[in-house]
Amino acid sequence: MKTRITELLGIEHPILLPGMSWISKPKLVAAVCNAGGLGILATGPLTPEQTRASIREIRELTNKPFGIGCTLMMPGAKENAEVALEEQVPVINFSLGKGDWLVQRAHEYGGKVIATVTTVKHALSAQSIGADALLVTGHEAAAHGGDVTSLVLVPTIADAVDIPVIATGGFGDGRGLLAALSLGADGIAMGSRLATCQESPLHQNIKNEAIKKDQGDTVYSPNFDGIPARYMKTPTAVKLTKRPMSFPIAAIKATQAAKLVGQPVWKIMLGLFVMFDKIKLLAYFGAATPRLMAATEEGDLDKGMQFIGQTQGLIRDIPSVAELIERVIRQAESAHQNNGEKLV
Ligand SMILES: Cc1cc2nc3c(=O)[nH]c(=O)nc-3n(C[C@H](O)[C@H](O)[C@H](O)COP(=O)(O)O)c2cc1C
């Protein structure tokens, strides 16, 4: 299936794996690339050395284009982005920060840059700094989606910009892909759905839970990591999202979490002072880390919190990445034909 996004990124199918912390690791990234999509490595929990090693591992597993994700406001993200530029990674996806320097440096070696946005204002700003495409995240998404649902956000942003749009948040099958194309997008990114494939390092307990739970079994709240985010609904998630964590506790936990993600504590502290307005956000996010890891890596939903989208309702099996991507393309093509027949 060819679209502006397959042409831009040099891939076979307009399907992306977004950068998901502890999930979008080299093996899953490469599996998506080898199946004709584009995998994006998550670098949030990685040190620059680990980022370089992961890029090299991906290159051993696939000769197809791949991407790297950088949440620019997080500690260590700029250093990881530097590694990506040095390694001339084909696609760089940035969010939550100014990416003009990334665009300039990636374009020097022919790399492409995708900006993650949730509003028309940020979409226009990303286009103006030369981003090659946008990853537009709707309200249905796992983790930090926008306020507006994909059904409205995608066409309004697609109308406002000229560059290709990748829709994410709520896309889990071929009907979703066809719908995204109809809304003006040029491709989709599937987070929850690809996270529950065989090659994904997401703990088996969580994959099984995602099959049991449905589209209503998510909690959307700003109270856990400081930014509105969507989690799997469990008694722990309901309890921990009831009210915001107090700031002193969040700050202490953030410094503890710094060690877990391989970041020196001084760097977290420096971040707290330099970006005064982001103090609370950083502390909350750091404090959330051990619980996010407990779910994703240990499958512990009593202690842990799991990001998951409303697409949970569409997850009914654990296919291989290649099976899933082939199925999504087939479904989209047949839904396209059936839609023609529905018109009377
Ligand atoms: C387990 C999990 C972890 C995630 N971690 C991140 C992350 O570290 N950074 C990020 O920008 N988005 C993260 N996301 C969100 C995805 O990038 C994407 O926006 C979302 O999954 C799209 O919604 P969907 O799940 O309906 O496909 C995560 C999603 C999941 C399911």
Ligand as a Chemical Component Dictionary entry (heavy atoms), coordinates in Angstrom:
data_LIG
# 
_chem_comp.id                   LIG 
_chem_comp.type                 NON-POLYMER 
_chem_comp.pdbx_formal_charge   0 
_chem_comp.three_letter_code    LIG 
# 
loop_
_chem_comp_atom.comp_id 
_chem_comp_atom.atom_id 
_chem_comp_atom.alt_atom_id 
_chem_comp_atom.type_symbol 
_chem_comp_atom.charge 
_chem_comp_atom.model_Cartn_x 
_chem_comp_atom.model_Cartn_y 
_chem_comp_atom.model_Cartn_z 
_chem_comp_atom.pdbx_ordinal 
LIG C1  C1  C 0 2.996  0.550 26.940 1  
LIG C2  C2  C 0 3.101  1.862 26.236 2  
LIG C3  C3  C 0 4.193  2.691 26.500 3  
LIG C4  C4  C 0 4.285  3.926 25.876 4  
LIG N1  N1  N 0 5.380  4.706 26.104 5  
LIG C5  C5  C 0 5.519  5.867 25.410 6  
LIG C6  C6  C 0 6.705  6.649 25.543 7  
LIG O1  O1  O 0 7.626  6.287 26.261 8  
LIG N2  N2  N 0 6.797  7.800 24.835 9  
LIG C7  C7  C 0 5.784  8.222 23.995 10 
LIG O2  O2  O 0 5.903  9.278 23.357 11 
LIG N3  N3  N 0 4.647  7.500 23.870 12 
LIG C8  C8  C 0 4.502  6.335 24.535 13 
LIG N4  N4  N 0 3.369  5.582 24.369 14 
LIG C9  C9  C 0 2.281  6.096 23.515 15 
LIG C10 C10 C 0 2.464  5.727 22.035 16 
LIG O3  O3  O 0 3.584  6.417 21.528 17 
LIG C11 C11 C 0 1.235  6.119 21.199 18 
LIG O4  O4  O 0 1.007  7.492 21.269 19 
LIG C12 C12 C 0 -0.016 5.384 21.625 20 
LIG O5  O5  O 0 0.256  4.042 21.932 21 
LIG C13 C13 C 0 -1.054 5.443 20.513 22 
LIG O6  O6  O 0 -2.253 4.921 20.929 23 
LIG P1  P1  P 0 -2.725 3.392 20.694 24 
LIG O7  O7  O 0 -2.184 2.660 21.832 25 
LIG O8  O8  O 0 -4.198 3.503 20.649 26 
LIG O9  O9  O 0 -2.157 2.923 19.404 27 
LIG C14 C14 C 0 3.264  4.336 24.978 28 
LIG C15 C15 C 0 2.194  3.483 24.715 29 
LIG C16 C16 C 0 2.103  2.246 25.322 30 
LIG C17 C17 C 0 0.954  1.315 24.975 31 
# 
loop_
_chem_comp_bond.comp_id 
_chem_comp_bond.atom_id_1 
_chem_comp_bond.atom_id_2 
_chem_comp_bond.value_order 
_chem_comp_bond.pdbx_ordinal 
LIG C1  C2  SING 1  
LIG C2  C3  SING 2  
LIG C2  C16 DOUB 3  
LIG C3  C4  DOUB 4  
LIG C4  N1  SING 5  
LIG C4  C14 SING 6  
LIG N1  C5  DOUB 7  
LIG C5  C6  SING 8  
LIG C5  C8  SING 9  
LIG C6  O1  DOUB 10 
LIG C6  N2  SING 11 
LIG N2  C7  SING 12 
LIG C7  O2  DOUB 13 
LIG C7  N3  SING 14 
LIG N3  C8  DOUB 15 
LIG C8  N4  SING 16 
LIG N4  C9  SING 17 
LIG N4  C14 SING 18 
LIG C9  C10 SING 19 
LIG C10 O3  SING 20 
LIG C10 C11 SING 21 
LIG C11 O4  SING 22 
LIG C11 C12 SING 23 
LIG C12 O5  SING 24 
LIG C12 C13 SING 25 
LIG C13 O6  SING 26 
LIG O6  P1  SING 27 
LIG P1  O7  DOUB 28 
LIG P1  O8  SING 29 
LIG P1  O9  SING 30 
LIG C14 C15 DOUB 31 
LIG C15 C16 SING 32 
LIG C16 C17 SING 33 
# 
